[in-house]
Amino acid sequence: MAKKTNRREFVQVAGLAASGLMAAARPLAGAAPQPQARPAPRTMGARFRALLNGPEPLLCPGAYDVLTARLIEVHGFKGVFVGSSAVDQELLALPDQAIVTVSEIIDYNTVIASNVDIPVLADVDDFGATPLNIYRFAKQADRGGIGCAAFDDRMPLNRATAYSVPGVLPRARMIDNIHAAADARTEMVLIARCLAPTPNNSYTEMLDRAAAYAEAGADAVWVGLPTAQDYVRAADMIGKPLMAVVGGGNLPATAAAMKAARIAVGQSASMVNIALGAVDRALVELQSTGRMTEAQKGALSRGMADKVEQVEALNARSRKYNLPRASAPER
């Protein structure tokens, strides 16, 4: 028994000694030179801010899904706009009357943002309407990789009735909303939207609100004005970059309009209608002739479709992992 006890004691002592050696060795291993940490990649918010402060105005065409956002990227645009109307139309096939929720808008934009390499400017309606909700949703949008969030001062009922009834948040409440969004984000750019008719239907009051929103911490202000000259005057008054919808008859995407409005966007709803118009013509042709010969003349080329779908990168990934081609011409 004594021998067994001694053997057990020997094993225990040897184990403790080995543990001591291991513990003593750890600091030596830790003293080895560590590799230099790579610089953190720039967030989409930081990239959008750089574009906002760059030498050229920023044109963000409207997208309504990942494919249209990719097409915008392939054409060399530096940012993409996704209107809340696109979410209403794509998820529910309903007009832009505040039917989708803020969470749905953010989730939809997050999917697009994760599949393009340019910043997404998301129209998030009222962002939750109250400071506590806005704080929550701003964090959610920031974490989702959305580069810029534009939110407005209109009450839900105002949007739900296609802006036919008054419904502007009190100025003090909107300023608190801006403070909440600014506190919640890290680098995401914030645009305060001031488009609703004020209680007095006054452009002067609207511009006074816009200046207050800029002072409260909005990085830019979205206003709806009749002409490019009005934007020039408003920019001097507000002191922050302005955003406008361009591409229409009253404000085409001209050099003068782009200089007046630092950020310009093309409507997502217009893109949806353009695309649906092409599909509608194809369906009429199919119904009447049994073919879509004429409609297909306007279809995206195979080469452009491959770029939008990133076929080359997908096939390269398949080769790396010893898989057959992921995408073939005959598909």
QUIGIKA-V514916 format. One record per pair of residues at least 4 apart in sequence whose C-alpha atoms are under 6 Angstrom apart, sorted by the first residue. I is the first residue (numbers start at 0). GAP is how many residues later the second one is. Records with the same first field share a line. If there is no record, write none. Layout:
I: GAP, GAP
This chain:
5: 4
9: 4
10: 4
43: 75, 103
44: 102, 142, 143, 144
45: 141
47: 71, 99
49: 4
56: 205, 206
57: 205
58: 205, 206
59: 19, 20, 21, 205
60: 19, 20, 204, 205
61: 19, 20, 204, 205, 206
62: 5, 6, 19, 205
63: 22, 204
65: 46
69: 238
70: 237
71: 5
72: 4
77: 40
78: 39, 40
79: 40
80: 39, 40
81: 40
82: 40, 185
83: 39
84: 11
85: 4, 182
86: 4
87: 4, 6, 8, 12
88: 4, 5
96: 62, 63, 65
97: 61, 62
105: 4, 35
108: 4
109: 34
112: 7
118: 28
119: 26, 27
120: 27, 28
121: 27
122: 27
123: 27
124: 26, 27
125: 25, 26
126: 7, 24
127: 5, 6
129: 4
130: 46, 49
133: 4, 47
134: 45, 46, 49
137: 43, 46, 47
138: 45, 46
140: 5
141: 4, 43, 46
146: 41
147: 40, 41, 42
148: 41
149: 41, 42
150: 41, 42
151: 40, 41
152: 15, 16
153: 13, 14, 15
154: 12, 13, 14
155: 4
157: 5, 7, 9
158: 4
174: 41
189: 28, 29
190: 27, 28, 29, 30
191: 26, 29
192: 28, 29
193: 28, 29
194: 28, 29
196: 4
210: 27
212: 5
213: 4
219: 20, 21, 22
220: 21
221: 20, 21
227: 29, 32
230: 4, 29
231: 28
233: 4
234: 4
240: 21
241: 19, 20
242: 18, 20, 21
243: 17, 20
244: 19, 20, 21
245: 5, 6, 7, 19, 20
246: 5, 6
247: 4
272: 4
275: 4
281: 10, 13
284: 4, 7
285: 4, 5, 6
291: 4
305: 4, 5
314: 10, 11
317: 5
318: 4
